[in-house]
Amino acid sequence: MKKLIVAAVVFVNAILTQTCFAVPYDQYTAKGNETFWSIAKDFDVDVSELQKINSLVDPENIWRGLLVSLPHGHKPAPGLIPANEVSRTTYKIQTGDTFWSIARSNGIPLSYLLEANTKVKDPQHIFPGLVINVPTAPPSIPPNANWEEKADYIIAVAKDQFDVPYVWGGEKPWVALDCSSFTQYVYGRAGIKLPRTSNWQYQYGTYVPKDQLRKGDLVFFKEHGSETITHVAIYLGNDLMINADTDPRDGVQLEYIFGDDYYGAAYAGAKRYF
């Protein structure tokens, strides 16, 4: 199944000239004890523009591990996460396009493309300039896939939801999700049923020590001194997780675990389900 995921990405790259990303900003990992002014100076960008595209970040609390969006034209630097690794893929409608032709050119079923674009009121009448979602993960995975193929598939499905807004209680993929409906949906696409809430999800699966985490595991957190689980995310590897969150951006995004002061302190454990 891993090969199919790669093939899907190749299809998308082939039409890159007509493809854009939902949040086209490279990500900088804050070191702590920084300000917008110091970051703007280091990357030779306008501080007001930096603040504008990071409007949910408290300028008085830029903690270690926080991912900060950088304006276009910033000075190059090693270790940045490029924009195309933190954004779902979208396509801008051209004259003559139909959902059927776009689905065919991307090698995906028409029904799958329509499922990703329920906000389009009339799929039979689309106009140039309209931006639609293009799924890059295949629509399904074989039931006999091994754990690594399942993990890669889960991660691909999760990344298709990048920047879908966080809404507490939201249960609509591509439209609105919260942390546990996100993990429930993504795992469900891989044929793994999870309970609805993060606290209930933590009651199942096999406990995983933090030094044995592998991609696809779920990681859990107790925030703000809570005695119960309040947040869940999918582990990607290299200390990164993907989750539906409200900070530093609103929506599905990447964040660090132990390299992030906030989530490192709130970490409660991990579970494995496959």
N, C-alpha and C positions, 0 to 999 in steps of 0.2 A: 504493500500500500504506500510505502514511502516513495517509491518511484512515481506513483500517480500524483502524489502531492507535488513533487518536483516538476512533473510534466505540466501540471496546472499553472505553476508559477511561470514556467517558460511561455505558456500561452499568453499570460498577462503581460510579461515583459515584451512580447512581440508587438503588442499594441500600445507600448508605453507612451508614444507620441500623443495618444489620445486619452491617456489615463492620468488621473491626478489622485492625490491622497487627501484624506479628510483633514488631517492636521499636519501640514507640510513644514514642520520645524524639527531641526536636529535637537537632541537632548544632551544637556550637560549635567554631570553628576556633581552636586554641590559638596564641597569639602567641609562645610561647617564654618561658623564665624565669618561668613561672607555677607555682602550686601548687594543689592541690585547695582549700585554704583560701581563696586569693585569688579563684579562680573562683567558689566558693560565695558569697563576699561580694559579688562583682560582680553575681551573678544572684539574690541573696537566696534561696538555698536551703540546706538542711541539708547540711553537709559530709559527714556519715556516709552520707547517702542518695546523694550525688554519687559517693562512693567505691564504694558498693555496686553501682551500675549501671555502673561503669567498673572492674570488679574485675580486668581483665587489664592495666590501665594501671599502669605503674610510677610511683608518686607522686614518685619522685626523678628521673624522666626524662620530663617532659611537654614534648616538643619542639615547635618551630614547625611548624604545619601539621597536627598531630594533631587528629583529630575526637573531641571529648569529648561524650558523651551528657549532656543536662541533665534533671534531674527535672521532673516535671509541676509547673506553677504557678510556674515561674521567671519572673523579670522579663523583659519583652520587650526585644529588642535587634535592630538591623539586622544583616544578613549571616548569620543562622542558616540552616541547612538544615533545613526542616521534616520532621517524622517521616514523613509520608506520601511523601516523596521518597527515603527510605532503607530502606523496608520492603516486603516482598512483600505482596500482598493476600490476606487470609484471610476466611472466612465462618463464623459461628457457627450451627450447625444449629438450626432452629426446629421446633416440632411440625408434623408433616405433610410436612416436606421429604423429597425423595429426590434422589439424584444426578441423575436425569433432569430433575427440575423445576428444580434449580439450574443445570444446564447450559443448559436452555432459556431461563431468565430472564437468563442472562449471554450468550446468543447464541453459545455454543461447543459443539462436538461432545461428546457424552457420553464418548467414548473419550479425548478430550483432558483432560477433567476427571478421569477415573479415573487417567490416566497421571500426573497431578500429585498423586495421593493414594494411592500404593501402600502407605503405612503403615496405611491403613484396612483392617483384616483382613477385614471382611465388608461390602462396599458395599451389600448388599441390606438390611442392618439397621443403620441409623445412628440415633443418639439425640440429643435436644435437648442443646445445650451443647457437642457435639463441634465442634472447629474444623478446617476443611479449607482447603486452598489453592485459590485461584481464579486461573487464568492470565488475564493481561490482554493479552498479545501474541496475535495470531491464530495458528492452528496451522501456517500455512505462508505462503510468500511467492511470488508469480509469478516464474518463471525469467527473465523479461525486465525485472525491476525495475532501475531505475537505481541508481547508487552511493549516493545519498542515501536512497532508499527502503530499500536493504539495510542501511545504517548505522542508520537509525531502527528497523528490525525487529530487528537484532542487539541494540541497546541495550534494546529492550522485552523481548526474551527474557531478556537478562542480568538485568534488574531483577526479573523474575519469580522469580529464584533468590536474592533478597536474604535473608541470614541462614541460608541452608542451611549446615549446619556444614562447616568445613574438616576433612577427613580425608586425610592423605597417602596417595595411592594410591586414594582414593575416586573412583568413576566412576558414581555414581547421582544423576542430576538430582533435585531436590526432597528428597534424603535426605542425601547426603554427596559432596563434591567437593574436589579440590585445584585449584591455580591453573591448571594446563594442561588438566585434564579439563573444567574450567569453560569455558575458551575453546574447546576442541575441541567441546564440546556446543553452545554458543551459535552458533558459526560453522557447525556441521553442520546446525543447523536452517535456516540460510539457504542451504544447498546447497554450502557451502565445506568441503572436507575438509582437516583439519589433522593433523599427526603428534601423538602422544600427549604428549610431554614439551615443556617450555618451550624447552629447548636445541635440540631438533629443529625446533620451530616457527620458531625464529629463523633457521634455515637456508633458509627459503623466503620468498616474498613479495618486494616491492620496498622497498629501504631508503628511509626518510623522514627528512629532517632535522627536528630538533625544532621549528624555526620554521615548518614546513609540516604539522604534525600536523592531521589532521581526524578527526571522529567516526568511530568504527568501526575505526580503526587499532589494531594491537596494540603495546603498549609493553613493553619488556624490561628486566630488571635483573640486575646481578651483586652479590649481597649478601655481606656479611662477607668482603670481599676475594677472592671466588671469581674464577677466571679464565674460568669458563664461566657461561652464563645460568642463573639459579636461580629466576627469577620472571617471570610474564607477567600482563598486565592488558589491559582494553579501554578505549581512550581515549574519553571522553564529550564533551570540549570544556571550555574555561575551566579548564584545568589539572586537571580531575577525571578519575579513572579508576574503573572498577568491577572488583573482583577477589575471588578467594577467598583469604582471609588469616587469620592468627591473632591479629592485634593492630591496633587497640585492642579489637576485638571478635573473637569466633571466628565465621568464616563469610564469606559473600559480602557485600561492603560497599563503600562509596565511600571513596576516599582521594585526597589531592592528590599530584601528581608533583613538580614543581619548587618548589612552595610548602611541601613537606614535607621537613624536613631529612634524614630517613632515606632516602626514595626519591629525592630530588634528588641525593644523593651516590651512590646505587647505580645510577642510570639508565645503561643501556647502548645504547639505540637503539630504533627503531620500524620496523615493517614494515607494508606495505599489501598486501592480498590481493584487492581488488576495486576 
